[in-house]
Amino acid sequence: MAKKKTFENALEQLESIVKELESGSMSLDKMLKLYEEGMKLTQLCQGELKAVEDRISTIMKDGDEFIEKPGITPS
């Protein structure tokens, strides 16, 4: 069974692909395959970041109580 890629693993793979593409020492076909894989990894990372953003909450102090307000950005 294949294990799910974590954000960190996907980002590490993406960085590796970028370095390989920047080297320019491969065929156009290989570059295209790496680009496609990089785009898939980018989408995976963006999805993970969106999921985390959706979970972020700002803790606001109201008198002596702390109130959690989902989706509020600090000013």
PDB file of N, CA, C, O and CB in Angstrom:
ATOM      1  N   MET A   1       0.851  -1.182   0.000  1.00  0.00           N
ATOM      2  CA  MET A   1       0.000   0.000   0.000  1.00  0.00           C
ATOM      3  C   MET A   1       0.895   1.243   0.000  1.00  0.00           C
ATOM      4  O   MET A   1       1.806   1.350   0.820  1.00  0.00           O
ATOM      5  CB  MET A   1      -0.967  -0.001   1.232  1.00  0.00           C
ATOM      6  N   ALA A   2       0.638   2.179  -0.915  1.00  0.00           N
ATOM      7  CA  ALA A   2       1.421   3.410  -1.013  1.00  0.00           C
ATOM      8  C   ALA A   2       1.048   4.344   0.129  1.00  0.00           C
ATOM      9  O   ALA A   2      -0.125   4.519   0.458  1.00  0.00           O
ATOM     10  CB  ALA A   2       1.196   4.104  -2.380  1.00  0.00           C
ATOM     11  N   LYS A   3       2.081   4.940   0.725  1.00  0.00           N
ATOM     12  CA  LYS A   3       1.756   5.839   1.822  1.00  0.00           C
ATOM     13  C   LYS A   3       1.534   7.248   1.293  1.00  0.00           C
ATOM     14  O   LYS A   3       2.139   7.655   0.301  1.00  0.00           O
ATOM     15  CB  LYS A   3       2.869   5.831   2.882  1.00  0.00           C
ATOM     16  N   LYS A   4       0.655   7.991   1.969  1.00  0.00           N
ATOM     17  CA  LYS A   4       0.284   9.329   1.551  1.00  0.00           C
ATOM     18  C   LYS A   4       1.471  10.276   1.667  1.00  0.00           C
ATOM     19  O   LYS A   4       2.206  10.244   2.655  1.00  0.00           O
ATOM     20  CB  LYS A   4      -0.889   9.840   2.381  1.00  0.00           C
ATOM     21  N   LYS A   5       1.653  11.110   0.664  1.00  0.00           N
ATOM     22  CA  LYS A   5       2.723  12.102   0.701  1.00  0.00           C
ATOM     23  C   LYS A   5       2.381  13.183   1.714  1.00  0.00           C
ATOM     24  O   LYS A   5       1.248  13.662   1.772  1.00  0.00           O
ATOM     25  CB  LYS A   5       2.953  12.720  -0.698  1.00  0.00           C
ATOM     26  N   THR A   6       3.360  13.555   2.501  1.00  0.00           N
ATOM     27  CA  THR A   6       3.148  14.671   3.408  1.00  0.00           C
ATOM     28  C   THR A   6       3.520  15.951   2.678  1.00  0.00           C
ATOM     29  O   THR A   6       4.175  15.912   1.637  1.00  0.00           O
ATOM     30  CB  THR A   6       3.978  14.506   4.717  1.00  0.00           C
ATOM     31  N   PHE A   7       3.104  17.069   3.219  1.00  0.00           N
ATOM     32  CA  PHE A   7       3.445  18.368   2.649  1.00  0.00           C
ATOM     33  C   PHE A   7       4.956  18.507   2.543  1.00  0.00           C
ATOM     34  O   PHE A   7       5.481  18.948   1.520  1.00  0.00           O
ATOM     35  CB  PHE A   7       2.855  19.512   3.498  1.00  0.00           C
ATOM     36  N   GLU A   8       5.645  18.129   3.604  1.00  0.00           N
ATOM     37  CA  GLU A   8       7.099  18.274   3.634  1.00  0.00           C
ATOM     38  C   GLU A   8       7.776  17.417   2.572  1.00  0.00           C
ATOM     39  O   GLU A   8       8.701  17.873   1.901  1.00  0.00           O
ATOM     40  CB  GLU A   8       7.635  17.909   5.009  1.00  0.00           C
ATOM     41  N   ASN A   9       7.314  16.162   2.415  1.00  0.00           N
ATOM     42  CA  ASN A   9       7.871  15.275   1.393  1.00  0.00           C
ATOM     43  C   ASN A   9       7.615  15.825  -0.007  1.00  0.00           C
ATOM     44  O   ASN A   9       8.504  15.816  -0.859  1.00  0.00           O
ATOM     45  CB  ASN A   9       7.275  13.867   1.524  1.00  0.00           C
ATOM     46  N   ALA A  10       6.393  16.304  -0.237  1.00  0.00           N
ATOM     47  CA  ALA A  10       6.046  16.851  -1.545  1.00  0.00           C
ATOM     48  C   ALA A  10       6.892  18.083  -1.846  1.00  0.00           C
ATOM     49  O   ALA A  10       7.364  18.256  -2.970  1.00  0.00           O
ATOM     50  CB  ALA A  10       4.550  17.202  -1.607  1.00  0.00           C
ATOM     51  N   LEU A  11       7.082  18.930  -0.854  1.00  0.00           N
ATOM     52  CA  LEU A  11       7.886  20.140  -1.042  1.00  0.00           C
ATOM     53  C   LEU A  11       9.342  19.792  -1.332  1.00  0.00           C
ATOM     54  O   LEU A  11       9.984  20.418  -2.175  1.00  0.00           O
ATOM     55  CB  LEU A  11       7.798  21.039   0.199  1.00  0.00           C
ATOM     56  N   GLU A  12       9.848  18.799  -0.633  1.00  0.00           N
ATOM     57  CA  GLU A  12      11.222  18.345  -0.851  1.00  0.00           C
ATOM     58  C   GLU A  12      11.386  17.809  -2.279  1.00  0.00           C
ATOM     59  O   GLU A  12      12.371  18.111  -2.953  1.00  0.00           O
ATOM     60  CB  GLU A  12      11.604  17.254   0.183  1.00  0.00           C
ATOM     61  N   GLN A  13      10.419  17.018  -2.729  1.00  0.00           N
ATOM     62  CA  GLN A  13      10.463  16.495  -4.100  1.00  0.00           C
ATOM     63  C   GLN A  13      10.388  17.630  -5.114  1.00  0.00           C
ATOM     64  O   GLN A  13      11.087  17.614  -6.128  1.00  0.00           O
ATOM     65  CB  GLN A  13       9.313  15.500  -4.337  1.00  0.00           C
ATOM     66  N   LEU A  14       9.538  18.611  -4.836  1.00  0.00           N
ATOM     67  CA  LEU A  14       9.376  19.748  -5.730  1.00  0.00           C
ATOM     68  C   LEU A  14      10.680  20.541  -5.840  1.00  0.00           C
ATOM     69  O   LEU A  14      11.066  20.954  -6.933  1.00  0.00           O
ATOM     70  CB  LEU A  14       8.238  20.655  -5.239  1.00  0.00           C
ATOM     71  N   GLU A  15      11.349  20.750  -4.721  1.00  0.00           N
ATOM     72  CA  GLU A  15      12.632  21.461  -4.732  1.00  0.00           C
ATOM     73  C   GLU A  15      13.667  20.686  -5.552  1.00  0.00           C
ATOM     74  O   GLU A  15      14.461  21.281  -6.279  1.00  0.00           O
ATOM     75  CB  GLU A  15      13.147  21.678  -3.286  1.00  0.00           C
ATOM     76  N   SER A  16      13.653  19.376  -5.432  1.00  0.00           N
ATOM     77  CA  SER A  16      14.569  18.531  -6.188  1.00  0.00           C
ATOM     78  C   SER A  16      14.294  18.643  -7.687  1.00  0.00           C
ATOM     79  O   SER A  16      15.224  18.721  -8.491  1.00  0.00           O
ATOM     80  CB  SER A  16      14.449  17.069  -5.731  1.00  0.00           C
ATOM     81  N   ILE A  17      13.027  18.650  -8.053  1.00  0.00           N
ATOM     82  CA  ILE A  17      12.640  18.773  -9.460  1.00  0.00           C
ATOM     83  C   ILE A  17      13.098  20.117 -10.015  1.00  0.00           C
ATOM     84  O   ILE A  17      13.612  20.185 -11.132  1.00  0.00           O
ATOM     85  CB  ILE A  17      11.110  18.616  -9.622  1.00  0.00           C
ATOM     86  N   VAL A  18      12.915  21.177  -9.248  1.00  0.00           N
ATOM     87  CA  VAL A  18      13.328  22.513  -9.692  1.00  0.00           C
ATOM     88  C   VAL A  18      14.838  22.543  -9.948  1.00  0.00           C
ATOM     89  O   VAL A  18      15.285  23.064 -10.970  1.00  0.00           O
ATOM     90  CB  VAL A  18      12.938  23.583  -8.637  1.00  0.00           C
ATOM     91  N   LYS A  19      15.613  21.988  -9.029  1.00  0.00           N
ATOM     92  CA  LYS A  19      17.072  21.953  -9.211  1.00  0.00           C
ATOM     93  C   LYS A  19      17.443  21.185 -10.471  1.00  0.00           C
ATOM     94  O   LYS A  19      18.313  21.601 -11.237  1.00  0.00           O
ATOM     95  CB  LYS A  19      17.755  21.317  -7.988  1.00  0.00           C
ATOM     96  N   GLU A  20      16.767  20.052 -10.673  1.00  0.00           N
ATOM     97  CA  GLU A  20      17.061  19.228 -11.845  1.00  0.00           C
ATOM     98  C   GLU A  20      16.710  19.968 -13.138  1.00  0.00           C
ATOM     99  O   GLU A  20      17.461  19.929 -14.112  1.00  0.00           O
ATOM    100  CB  GLU A  20      16.292  17.898 -11.770  1.00  0.00           C
ATOM    101  N   LEU A  21      15.556  20.642 -13.128  1.00  0.00           N
ATOM    102  CA  LEU A  21      15.148  21.403 -14.312  1.00  0.00           C
ATOM    103  C   LEU A  21      16.108  22.565 -14.579  1.00  0.00           C
ATOM    104  O   LEU A  21      16.420  22.864 -15.732  1.00  0.00           O
ATOM    105  CB  LEU A  21      13.714  21.932 -14.138  1.00  0.00           C
ATOM    106  N   GLU A  22      16.569  23.212 -13.521  1.00  0.00           N
ATOM    107  CA  GLU A  22      17.487  24.341 -13.678  1.00  0.00           C
ATOM    108  C   GLU A  22      18.839  23.906 -14.227  1.00  0.00           C
ATOM    109  O   GLU A  22      19.545  24.708 -14.840  1.00  0.00           O
ATOM    110  CB  GLU A  22      17.680  25.047 -12.348  1.00  0.00           C
ATOM    111  N   SER A  23      19.205  22.653 -14.015  1.00  0.00           N
ATOM    112  CA  SER A  23      20.494  22.172 -14.512  1.00  0.00           C
ATOM    113  C   SER A  23      20.514  22.155 -16.037  1.00  0.00           C
ATOM    114  O   SER A  23      21.567  22.342 -16.648  1.00  0.00           O
ATOM    115  CB  SER A  23      20.793  20.768 -13.962  1.00  0.00           C
ATOM    116  N   GLY A  24      19.359  21.932 -16.652  1.00  0.00           N
ATOM    117  CA  GLY A  24      19.246  21.953 -18.104  1.00  0.00           C
ATOM    118  C   GLY A  24      19.996  20.841 -18.809  1.00  0.00           C
ATOM    119  O   GLY A  24      20.222  20.925 -20.016  1.00  0.00           O
ATOM    120  N   SER A  25      20.382  19.813 -18.098  1.00  0.00           N
ATOM    121  CA  SER A  25      21.186  18.745 -18.704  1.00  0.00           C
ATOM    122  C   SER A  25      20.364  17.490 -18.983  1.00  0.00           C
ATOM    123  O   SER A  25      20.803  16.382 -18.677  1.00  0.00           O
ATOM    124  CB  SER A  25      22.356  18.394 -17.800  1.00  0.00           C
ATOM    125  N   MET A  26      19.181  17.656 -19.559  1.00  0.00           N
ATOM    126  CA  MET A  26      18.342  16.502 -19.872  1.00  0.00           C
ATOM    127  C   MET A  26      17.550  16.782 -21.134  1.00  0.00           C
ATOM    128  O   MET A  26      17.510  17.909 -21.628  1.00  0.00           O
ATOM    129  CB  MET A  26      17.393  16.169 -18.697  1.00  0.00           C
ATOM    130  N   SER A  27      16.925  15.741 -21.644  1.00  0.00           N
ATOM    131  CA  SER A  27      16.133  15.877 -22.868  1.00  0.00           C
ATOM    132  C   SER A  27      14.854  16.672 -22.596  1.00  0.00           C
ATOM    133  O   SER A  27      14.403  16.795 -21.457  1.00  0.00           O
ATOM    134  CB  SER A  27      15.786  14.487 -23.445  1.00  0.00           C
ATOM    135  N   LEU A  28      14.297  17.197 -23.658  1.00  0.00           N
ATOM    136  CA  LEU A  28      13.054  17.951 -23.554  1.00  0.00           C
ATOM    137  C   LEU A  28      11.936  17.076 -22.998  1.00  0.00           C
ATOM    138  O   LEU A  28      11.123  17.541 -22.199  1.00  0.00           O
ATOM    139  CB  LEU A  28      12.655  18.517 -24.922  1.00  0.00           C
ATOM    140  N   ASP A  29      11.890  15.808 -23.417  1.00  0.00           N
ATOM    141  CA  ASP A  29      10.869  14.882 -22.933  1.00  0.00           C
ATOM    142  C   ASP A  29      10.970  14.687 -21.418  1.00  0.00           C
ATOM    143  O   ASP A  29       9.962  14.706 -20.713  1.00  0.00           O
ATOM    144  CB  ASP A  29      10.997  13.531 -23.649  1.00  0.00           C
ATOM    145  N   LYS A  30      12.184  14.501 -20.933  1.00  0.00           N
ATOM    146  CA  LYS A  30      12.416  14.335 -19.480  1.00  0.00           C
ATOM    147  C   LYS A  30      12.015  15.608 -18.732  1.00  0.00           C
ATOM    148  O   LYS A  30      11.420  15.545 -17.656  1.00  0.00           O
ATOM    149  CB  LYS A  30      13.915  13.993 -19.194  1.00  0.00           C
ATOM    150  N   MET A  31      12.352  16.772 -19.320  1.00  0.00           N
ATOM    151  CA  MET A  31      11.993  18.041 -18.687  1.00  0.00           C
ATOM    152  C   MET A  31      10.479  18.189 -18.583  1.00  0.00           C
ATOM    153  O   MET A  31       9.963  18.663 -17.570  1.00  0.00           O
ATOM    154  CB  MET A  31      12.585  19.218 -19.472  1.00  0.00           C
ATOM    155  N   LEU A  32       9.771  17.783 -19.631  1.00  0.00           N
ATOM    156  CA  LEU A  32       8.311  17.877 -19.626  1.00  0.00           C
ATOM    157  C   LEU A  32       7.716  16.965 -18.561  1.00  0.00           C
ATOM    158  O   LEU A  32       6.787  17.360 -17.855  1.00  0.00           O
ATOM    159  CB  LEU A  32       7.742  17.518 -21.007  1.00  0.00           C
ATOM    160  N   LYS A  33       8.241  15.753 -18.439  1.00  0.00           N
ATOM    161  CA  LYS A  33       7.744  14.818 -17.419  1.00  0.00           C
ATOM    162  C   LYS A  33       7.987  15.371 -16.010  1.00  0.00           C
ATOM    163  O   LYS A  33       7.120  15.273 -15.141  1.00  0.00           O
ATOM    164  CB  LYS A  33       8.427  13.434 -17.574  1.00  0.00           C
ATOM    165  N   LEU A  34       9.156  15.945 -15.793  1.00  0.00           N
ATOM    166  CA  LEU A  34       9.456  16.537 -14.487  1.00  0.00           C
ATOM    167  C   LEU A  34       8.539  17.729 -14.210  1.00  0.00           C
ATOM    168  O   LEU A  34       8.070  17.912 -13.086  1.00  0.00           O
ATOM    169  CB  LEU A  34      10.935  16.976 -14.420  1.00  0.00           C
ATOM    170  N   TYR A  35       8.289  18.529 -15.231  1.00  0.00           N
ATOM    171  CA  TYR A  35       7.390  19.681 -15.077  1.00  0.00           C
ATOM    172  C   TYR A  35       5.988  19.221 -14.675  1.00  0.00           C
ATOM    173  O   TYR A  35       5.375  19.785 -13.769  1.00  0.00           O
ATOM    174  CB  TYR A  35       7.325  20.499 -16.389  1.00  0.00           C
ATOM    175  N   GLU A  36       5.489  18.186 -15.363  1.00  0.00           N
ATOM    176  CA  GLU A  36       4.163  17.653 -15.036  1.00  0.00           C
ATOM    177  C   GLU A  36       4.110  17.143 -13.605  1.00  0.00           C
ATOM    178  O   GLU A  36       3.145  17.402 -12.887  1.00  0.00           O
ATOM    179  CB  GLU A  36       3.786  16.529 -16.002  1.00  0.00           C
ATOM    180  N   GLU A  37       5.141  16.420 -13.188  1.00  0.00           N
ATOM    181  CA  GLU A  37       5.192  15.921 -11.816  1.00  0.00           C
ATOM    182  C   GLU A  37       5.244  17.087 -10.825  1.00  0.00           C
ATOM    183  O   GLU A  37       4.602  17.058  -9.775  1.00  0.00           O
ATOM    184  CB  GLU A  37       6.415  14.995 -11.623  1.00  0.00           C
ATOM    185  N   GLY A  38       6.019  18.107 -11.180  1.00  0.00           N
ATOM    186  CA  GLY A  38       6.112  19.294 -10.332  1.00  0.00           C
ATOM    187  C   GLY A  38       4.775  19.994 -10.177  1.00  0.00           C
ATOM    188  O   GLY A  38       4.443  20.468  -9.090  1.00  0.00           O
ATOM    189  N   MET A  39       4.008  20.063 -11.249  1.00  0.00           N
ATOM    190  CA  MET A  39       2.684  20.698 -11.171  1.00  0.00           C
ATOM    191  C   MET A  39       1.745  19.910 -10.261  1.00  0.00           C
ATOM    192  O   MET A  39       0.964  20.498  -9.513  1.00  0.00           O
ATOM    193  CB  MET A  39       2.068  20.827 -12.573  1.00  0.00           C
ATOM    194  N   LYS A  40       1.819  18.579 -10.325  1.00  0.00           N
ATOM    195  CA  LYS A  40       0.986  17.745  -9.442  1.00  0.00           C
ATOM    196  C   LYS A  40       1.378  17.967  -7.980  1.00  0.00           C
ATOM    197  O   LYS A  40       0.520  18.077  -7.104  1.00  0.00           O
ATOM    198  CB  LYS A  40       1.127  16.240  -9.814  1.00  0.00           C
ATOM    199  N   LEU A  41       2.685  18.032  -7.735  1.00  0.00           N
ATOM    200  CA  LEU A  41       3.165  18.268  -6.368  1.00  0.00           C
ATOM    201  C   LEU A  41       2.760  19.656  -5.883  1.00  0.00           C
ATOM    202  O   LEU A  41       2.425  19.838  -4.713  1.00  0.00           O
ATOM    203  CB  LEU A  41       4.696  18.110  -6.298  1.00  0.00           C
ATOM    204  N   THR A  42       2.793  20.637  -6.791  1.00  0.00           N
ATOM    205  CA  THR A  42       2.379  21.997  -6.446  1.00  0.00           C
ATOM    206  C   THR A  42       0.912  22.011  -6.024  1.00  0.00           C
ATOM    207  O   THR A  42       0.552  22.648  -5.034  1.00  0.00           O
ATOM    208  CB  THR A  42       2.606  22.954  -7.638  1.00  0.00           C
ATOM    209  N   GLN A  43       0.072  21.311  -6.773  1.00  0.00           N
ATOM    210  CA  GLN A  43      -1.348  21.239  -6.431  1.00  0.00           C
ATOM    211  C   GLN A  43      -1.554  20.564  -5.080  1.00  0.00           C
ATOM    212  O   GLN A  43      -2.384  20.998  -4.281  1.00  0.00           O
ATOM    213  CB  GLN A  43      -2.122  20.487  -7.517  1.00  0.00           C
ATOM    214  N   LEU A  44      -0.791  19.494  -4.828  1.00  0.00           N
ATOM    215  CA  LEU A  44      -0.891  18.802  -3.545  1.00  0.00           C
ATOM    216  C   LEU A  44      -0.516  19.757  -2.410  1.00  0.00           C
ATOM    217  O   LEU A  44      -1.217  19.827  -1.400  1.00  0.00           O
ATOM    218  CB  LEU A  44       0.021  17.546  -3.525  1.00  0.00           C
ATOM    219  N   CYS A  45       0.586  20.493  -2.575  1.00  0.00           N
ATOM    220  CA  CYS A  45       1.029  21.430  -1.544  1.00  0.00           C
ATOM    221  C   CYS A  45       0.005  22.545  -1.328  1.00  0.00           C
ATOM    222  O   CYS A  45      -0.288  22.915  -0.191  1.00  0.00           O
ATOM    223  CB  CYS A  45       2.386  22.030  -1.923  1.00  0.00           C
ATOM    224  N   GLN A  46      -0.536  23.077  -2.426  1.00  0.00           N
ATOM    225  CA  GLN A  46      -1.537  24.133  -2.302  1.00  0.00           C
ATOM    226  C   GLN A  46      -2.784  23.630  -1.585  1.00  0.00           C
ATOM    227  O   GLN A  46      -3.378  24.354  -0.786  1.00  0.00           O
ATOM    228  CB  GLN A  46      -1.909  24.676  -3.679  1.00  0.00           C
ATOM    229  N   GLY A  47      -3.180  22.396  -1.868  1.00  0.00           N
ATOM    230  CA  GLY A  47      -4.337  21.806  -1.184  1.00  0.00           C
ATOM    231  C   GLY A  47      -4.088  21.651   0.307  1.00  0.00           C
ATOM    232  O   GLY A  47      -4.961  21.938   1.126  1.00  0.00           O
ATOM    233  N   GLU A  48      -2.886  21.194   0.652  1.00  0.00           N
ATOM    234  CA  GLU A  48      -2.535  21.044   2.072  1.00  0.00           C
ATOM    235  C   GLU A  48      -2.534  22.402   2.771  1.00  0.00           C
ATOM    236  O   GLU A  48      -3.047  22.530   3.883  1.00  0.00           O
ATOM    237  CB  GLU A  48      -1.152  20.367   2.223  1.00  0.00           C
ATOM    238  N   LEU A  49      -1.957  23.418   2.120  1.00  0.00           N
ATOM    239  CA  LEU A  49      -1.922  24.756   2.716  1.00  0.00           C
ATOM    240  C   LEU A  49      -3.329  25.315   2.898  1.00  0.00           C
ATOM    241  O   LEU A  49      -3.618  25.955   3.909  1.00  0.00           O
ATOM    242  CB  LEU A  49      -1.089  25.705   1.848  1.00  0.00           C
ATOM    243  N   LYS A  50      -4.199  25.078   1.926  1.00  0.00           N
ATOM    244  CA  LYS A  50      -5.583  25.546   2.034  1.00  0.00           C
ATOM    245  C   LYS A  50      -6.289  24.873   3.211  1.00  0.00           C
ATOM    246  O   LYS A  50      -7.036  25.521   3.945  1.00  0.00           O
ATOM    247  CB  LYS A  50      -6.352  25.271   0.723  1.00  0.00           C
ATOM    248  N   ALA A  51      -6.051  23.576   3.387  1.00  0.00           N
ATOM    249  CA  ALA A  51      -6.665  22.846   4.502  1.00  0.00           C
ATOM    250  C   ALA A  51      -6.197  23.419   5.834  1.00  0.00           C
ATOM    251  O   ALA A  51      -6.983  23.549   6.772  1.00  0.00           O
ATOM    252  CB  ALA A  51      -6.328  21.341   4.421  1.00  0.00           C
ATOM    253  N   VAL A  52      -4.912  23.760   5.912  1.00  0.00           N
ATOM    254  CA  VAL A  52      -4.375  24.338   7.147  1.00  0.00           C
ATOM    255  C   VAL A  52      -4.956  25.729   7.372  1.00  0.00           C
ATOM    256  O   VAL A  52      -5.336  26.070   8.492  1.00  0.00           O
ATOM    257  CB  VAL A  52      -2.830  24.403   7.097  1.00  0.00           C
ATOM    258  N   GLU A  53      -5.027  26.532   6.313  1.00  0.00           N
ATOM    259  CA  GLU A  53      -5.616  27.870   6.439  1.00  0.00           C
ATOM    260  C   GLU A  53      -7.044  27.794   6.979  1.00  0.00           C
ATOM    261  O   GLU A  53      -7.457  28.605   7.808  1.00  0.00           O
ATOM    262  CB  GLU A  53      -5.604  28.591   5.080  1.00  0.00           C
ATOM    263  N   ASP A  54      -7.781  26.807   6.490  1.00  0.00           N
ATOM    264  CA  ASP A  54      -9.166  26.650   6.921  1.00  0.00           C
ATOM    265  C   ASP A  54      -9.268  26.316   8.410  1.00  0.00           C
ATOM    266  O   ASP A  54     -10.297  26.566   9.038  1.00  0.00           O
ATOM    267  CB  ASP A  54      -9.845  25.565   6.100  1.00  0.00           C
ATOM    268  N   ARG A  55      -8.202  25.751   8.968  1.00  0.00           N
ATOM    269  CA  ARG A  55      -8.211  25.360  10.387  1.00  0.00           C
ATOM    270  C   ARG A  55      -7.665  26.446  11.313  1.00  0.00           C
ATOM    271  O   ARG A  55      -7.803  26.365  12.533  1.00  0.00           O
ATOM    272  CB  ARG A  55      -7.404  24.095  10.573  1.00  0.00           C
ATOM    273  N   ILE A  56      -7.045  27.456  10.715  1.00  0.00           N
ATOM    274  CA  ILE A  56      -6.419  28.490  11.550  1.00  0.00           C
ATOM    275  C   ILE A  56      -7.489  29.339  12.237  1.00  0.00           C
ATOM    276  O   ILE A  56      -8.470  29.756  11.622  1.00  0.00           O
ATOM    277  CB  ILE A  56      -5.485  29.389  10.698  1.00  0.00           C
ATOM    278  N   SER A  57      -7.276  29.571  13.482  1.00  0.00           N
ATOM    279  CA  SER A  57      -8.185  30.426  14.246  1.00  0.00           C
ATOM    280  C   SER A  57      -7.369  31.478  14.981  1.00  0.00           C
ATOM    281  O   SER A  57      -6.217  31.254  15.353  1.00  0.00           O
ATOM    282  CB  SER A  57      -9.040  29.590  15.245  1.00  0.00           C
ATOM    283  N   THR A  58      -7.983  32.608  15.177  1.00  0.00           N
ATOM    284  CA  THR A  58      -7.329  33.655  15.945  1.00  0.00           C
ATOM    285  C   THR A  58      -7.929  33.665  17.342  1.00  0.00           C
ATOM    286  O   THR A  58      -9.148  33.678  17.512  1.00  0.00           O
ATOM    287  CB  THR A  58      -7.480  35.044  15.256  1.00  0.00           C
ATOM    288  N   ILE A  59      -7.074  33.660  18.310  1.00  0.00           N
ATOM    289  CA  ILE A  59      -7.527  33.735  19.694  1.00  0.00           C
ATOM    290  C   ILE A  59      -7.582  35.216  20.085  1.00  0.00           C
ATOM    291  O   ILE A  59      -6.588  35.940  20.028  1.00  0.00           O
ATOM    292  CB  ILE A  59      -6.577  32.917  20.658  1.00  0.00           C
ATOM    293  N   MET A  60      -8.750  35.618  20.471  1.00  0.00           N
ATOM    294  CA  MET A  60      -8.933  37.021  20.853  1.00  0.00           C
ATOM    295  C   MET A  60      -9.257  37.084  22.345  1.00  0.00           C
ATOM    296  O   MET A  60     -10.013  36.266  22.869  1.00  0.00           O
ATOM    297  CB  MET A  60     -10.067  37.697  20.004  1.00  0.00           C
ATOM    298  N   LYS A  61      -8.679  38.055  23.003  1.00  0.00           N
ATOM    299  CA  LYS A  61      -8.949  38.220  24.429  1.00  0.00           C
ATOM    300  C   LYS A  61     -10.150  39.139  24.604  1.00  0.00           C
ATOM    301  O   LYS A  61     -10.187  40.243  24.059  1.00  0.00           O
ATOM    302  CB  LYS A  61      -7.706  38.789  25.174  1.00  0.00           C
ATOM    303  N   ASP A  62     -11.121  38.675  25.361  1.00  0.00           N
ATOM    304  CA  ASP A  62     -12.325  39.448  25.658  1.00  0.00           C
ATOM    305  C   ASP A  62     -12.442  39.507  27.167  1.00  0.00           C
ATOM    306  O   ASP A  62     -12.983  38.593  27.789  1.00  0.00           O
ATOM    307  CB  ASP A  62     -13.615  38.816  25.000  1.00  0.00           C
ATOM    308  N   GLY A  63     -11.937  40.578  27.759  1.00  0.00           N
ATOM    309  CA  GLY A  63     -11.888  40.670  29.214  1.00  0.00           C
ATOM    310  C   GLY A  63     -10.906  39.648  29.720  1.00  0.00           C
ATOM    311  O   GLY A  63      -9.738  39.668  29.332  1.00  0.00           O
ATOM    312  N   ASP A  64     -11.357  38.742  30.590  1.00  0.00           N
ATOM    313  CA  ASP A  64     -10.499  37.691  31.121  1.00  0.00           C
ATOM    314  C   ASP A  64     -10.670  36.371  30.374  1.00  0.00           C
ATOM    315  O   ASP A  64     -10.057  35.369  30.740  1.00  0.00           O
ATOM    316  CB  ASP A  64     -10.786  37.486  32.592  1.00  0.00           C
ATOM    317  N   GLU A  65     -11.497  36.363  29.330  1.00  0.00           N
ATOM    318  CA  GLU A  65     -11.743  35.137  28.581  1.00  0.00           C
ATOM    319  C   GLU A  65     -11.030  35.178  27.230  1.00  0.00           C
ATOM    320  O   GLU A  65     -10.848  36.239  26.631  1.00  0.00           O
ATOM    321  CB  GLU A  65     -13.254  34.923  28.383  1.00  0.00           C
ATOM    322  N   PHE A  66     -10.639  34.010  26.778  1.00  0.00           N
ATOM    323  CA  PHE A  66     -10.099  33.879  25.432  1.00  0.00           C
ATOM    324  C   PHE A  66     -11.189  33.269  24.567  1.00  0.00           C
ATOM    325  O   PHE A  66     -11.768  32.239  24.912  1.00  0.00           O
ATOM    326  CB  PHE A  66      -8.790  33.006  25.411  1.00  0.00           C
ATOM    327  N   ILE A  67     -11.462  33.912  23.446  1.00  0.00           N
ATOM    328  CA  ILE A  67     -12.507  33.446  22.548  1.00  0.00           C
ATOM    329  C   ILE A  67     -11.867  33.085  21.223  1.00  0.00           C
ATOM    330  O   ILE A  67     -11.046  33.836  20.697  1.00  0.00           O
ATOM    331  CB  ILE A  67     -13.617  34.518  22.361  1.00  0.00           C
ATOM    332  N   GLU A  68     -12.240  31.942  20.686  1.00  0.00           N
ATOM    333  CA  GLU A  68     -11.706  31.496  19.414  1.00  0.00           C
ATOM    334  C   GLU A  68     -12.637  31.943  18.309  1.00  0.00           C
ATOM    335  O   GLU A  68     -13.822  31.607  18.310  1.00  0.00           O
ATOM    336  CB  GLU A  68     -11.517  29.966  19.392  1.00  0.00           C
ATOM    337  N   LYS A  69     -12.104  32.700  17.366  1.00  0.00           N
ATOM    338  CA  LYS A  69     -12.910  33.205  16.246  1.00  0.00           C
ATOM    339  C   LYS A  69     -12.289  32.684  14.952  1.00  0.00           C
ATOM    340  O   LYS A  69     -11.299  33.241  14.477  1.00  0.00           O
ATOM    341  CB  LYS A  69     -12.983  34.785  16.248  1.00  0.00           C
ATOM    342  N   PRO A  70     -12.855  31.630  14.377  1.00  0.00           N
ATOM    343  CA  PRO A  70     -12.289  31.059  13.146  1.00  0.00           C
ATOM    344  C   PRO A  70     -12.276  32.073  12.007  1.00  0.00           C
ATOM    345  O   PRO A  70     -13.232  32.821  11.806  1.00  0.00           O
ATOM    346  CB  PRO A  70     -13.082  29.822  12.723  1.00  0.00           C
ATOM    347  N   GLY A  71     -11.171  32.078  11.270  1.00  0.00           N
ATOM    348  CA  GLY A  71     -11.085  32.886  10.063  1.00  0.00           C
ATOM    349  C   GLY A  71     -10.809  34.355  10.248  1.00  0.00           C
ATOM    350  O   GLY A  71     -10.755  35.086   9.259  1.00  0.00           O
ATOM    351  N   ILE A  72     -10.632  34.824  11.464  1.00  0.00           N
ATOM    352  CA  ILE A  72     -10.357  36.243  11.698  1.00  0.00           C
ATOM    353  C   ILE A  72      -8.849  36.450  11.568  1.00  0.00           C
ATOM    354  O   ILE A  72      -8.058  35.709  12.152  1.00  0.00           O
ATOM    355  CB  ILE A  72     -10.880  36.710  13.116  1.00  0.00           C
ATOM    356  N   THR A  73      -8.466  37.449  10.807  1.00  0.00           N
ATOM    357  CA  THR A  73      -7.038  37.751  10.698  1.00  0.00           C
ATOM    358  C   THR A  73      -6.683  38.836  11.700  1.00  0.00           C
ATOM    359  O   THR A  73      -7.453  39.778  11.885  1.00  0.00           O
ATOM    360  CB  THR A  73      -6.664  38.194   9.253  1.00  0.00           C
ATOM    361  N   PRO A  74      -5.528  38.719  12.351  1.00  0.00           N
ATOM    362  CA  PRO A  74      -5.144  39.717  13.334  1.00  0.00           C
ATOM    363  C   PRO A  74      -4.879  41.056  12.678  1.00  0.00           C
ATOM    364  O   PRO A  74      -4.403  41.121  11.545  1.00  0.00           O
ATOM    365  CB  PRO A  74      -3.920  39.261  14.100  1.00  0.00           C
ATOM    366  N   SER A  75      -5.189  42.123  13.394  1.00  0.00           N
ATOM    367  CA  SER A  75      -4.968  43.467  12.853  1.00  0.00           C
ATOM    368  C   SER A  75      -3.714  44.080  13.382  1.00  0.00           C
ATOM    369  O   SER A  75      -3.381  45.210  13.026  1.00  0.00           O
ATOM    370  CB  SER A  75      -6.128  44.362  13.161  1.00  0.00           C
TER     371      SER A  75
END
